[in-house]
Amino acid sequence: KNNRTAIRYYPLADCDIDITIYDLAGNFIKSFTESTPLVNDVNEIEWDVSNIANGVYFAVVKASSGSKSESKIVKIMVIH
């Protein structure tokens, strides 16, 4: 049984990546930080979901460099 999922991202410039995962009620679940992602390439963070309930979660993916930042919200479905 695979209890891991991959969160993939593709930064276009040097930046720090912060990924914060919330459930539908807005409760904090998990966070990840990557300070040296590969630029112009696919990067991947593994999330162990073995103790995570089935359902929909939101990942806030934030890329920041200096005073600039950009973020996106991505839906994640966990099904065991």
N, C-alpha and C positions, 0 to 999 in steps of 0.2 A: 504494500500500500504506500503510495506516494503522499507524504505529508508535508511536502514543500511546494512552494510556487515561486516563480521568478518574476521580479519587477524589472523591466528593461527600460532604459532611457538612452537618448542619443544627444549628448551636448554638442553644440556648435562652436563653443568657445571655452577657454579655461574658466572654470567656475567650481563652486562648492555645491553639492547636491544634498538637500535635506528631504527625506520622505517621511511623512507622518500619516499613520493610518488610524482612522476613526470608524466606529460602527455607525449605523443609521441614526442613532440617538445623539451622536456627536461625542460619545465617550472615547477618550484616547485608548488606543490598543497597542501600538508599537511605533517606534521611530528608528530611522536609519540615517546615517550621515556618511557621505563619501567626499573627501577633500581632494582627491587626485583622480577624477574620472578620465578615461581616454576621450580625447576630443575628436569629433567627427568619426565616432565609432560607437558600436552598441556596447553598453555597459549593463551589468546584471547584478541585482542584489537578490539573494535567496531569503525567503521568508518561511520559517517553520510554522505551519498552520495546524500542527497536531493537536494543540490545546485551544484552537479557535473554533467557535460554533459555526455551523453552516449559515450562510447568509450573504448579504451584500455589505461591502465595506467601501469606504472612500479613502483614497490615498492623495494627499496634498503633496505634489512634487514641486519643490522650489529650487531654482538655480540662482545662485547669487555670486556676484563678482564685484568687489569694491562697493560702490554705492548703488549699483544696479541689481535688480532682482526680477525674476519672472516666475510665476507659478501656474500650475494647472491642477485640476482635480480630475482624478481617474477613478472609475468604478471598478471594484474587484469583487468577483463572486467566489465564495469558498463553498465547495461541495465535497463532502467526504464519501 
